[in-house]
Amino acid sequence: MESQKKQLEDALKQSGWRITERAQISSDWWADEIWTIESTWSPVGLTLFLTFLVDLMQSGTRQPGEDVVAIGCSVRRPRYREDAAGEPLIYLRPSWEKYLPGFVSRLKEIRDARLTG
């Protein structure tokens, strides 16, 4: 999972995003971590939230980083799984890096829509 986080962080930097907060979540079973990202490109300061989602089938105790199956995006800090599992969403399965450029491209589309909208 750490290498996937590094790949995501690198892809975000190359696309004009910076991570402003990495919050480990222990209070909600559905979220492992929430990253707050901020645009460094126009519109500078636009904030999105990337949530590392835990497998719905997971039960029992879990160590941080275990059973994380996807990363979802939201425009507000999610309070419930439904808020966090929005589009774009990327699954952390084998070959996930094939889908990483598309995920980051969708983040750019959200940013561009805020610029023109």
N, C-alpha and C positions, 0 to 999 in steps of 0.2 A: 504493500500500500504506500510506503514512503516513496518508492520510485514513481508511482503514479502521481502522487502529490507534487513531486518535483517536476515531472513532465507538464502537469497542469499549470504550475506556477510559471514555468518557462514560457509556455504558450500564451498565458495571460499577459506577461511582460511584453512579449513581442507584438501583442495586439492592443497595447495601450491601456492595460489595467494594472493596478497595484493592489496587493492585499493589505488592508488596513487593520484587520483583526482576524484572529483565528481562535474561535471559542470552542473549547471542549465541552460537550454536553453530557451531563450525567443525570439530569432531571427527567429527560424524555427518552423513552425506549427506542423511538423511531429515528432519532438523530444522533450521530456520533460526533460531528463537528460542524460548525457553521463558519464559513469564511465571508467576511465583508470585503467586497472588492470595489474599487473606485476607479473611474475612468481618468486616465492622464491625458487622453485625447478629447477633443471637443465632442460633446459638452463635458468639459473638465469637471470632476466632482460627482458625476452621476454614480449612484451607489446601487449595487446589486448584492444579493446574498446567495451563496452557493452552499447547499446543505448536503453533507455526506449521509446518505440514507441507509438505515439498517434494514436488513432482510425482514420482510413481513413474517416469515416463518421462524424467525429466531425466537428462542425462549430461554429462560434461565439467565444466569450471570454471563456477562460478556466483558471482555477486556477492550479498552479503547482500540479502535481500528479493526476489530473483529466483526465479521458478518456485514460489512459495508458492501452494498450491491450497486449503488448508483449515486450520482451527484445531480441534484436538481437545482433550478434557479428560481428566484422570486425577487420581486421589486421591493417587497417589505420583509422585514425580519419575520420568519415564519413562526407561528404559534402552534400550528398543527401540521401533521404529515401532509395533508392535502395542500396546504399553503406552500410547502417545500418541494413538492414533487411536480412543479410546473415545468413549462418548456422554457428553454431547452433542458433536456434530461439526457445524461449519458450513463450507460451501464458499465460497470467496472469488471467486465468479463474478459477472457483472453482476447487479444487483438483489439482491445479498447482504443489503442492509439490510432487505429484507422479512423475512428469516429471523432477523435479529439479536434481535428481541424474544423469539422462541421459544427461541433458544440461551440467552439470559440467564435466561429462565424456567426452563429445565432446570437451570441452575446453582443457582437458588433451590430447586428440588425436591431437589437433592442436599443442600443446606444444611438444609432442613426435615426430611429423612429422618434426618439426624444428630442433629437436635434431639429428634425423637420416638423414634428408634431407640436 
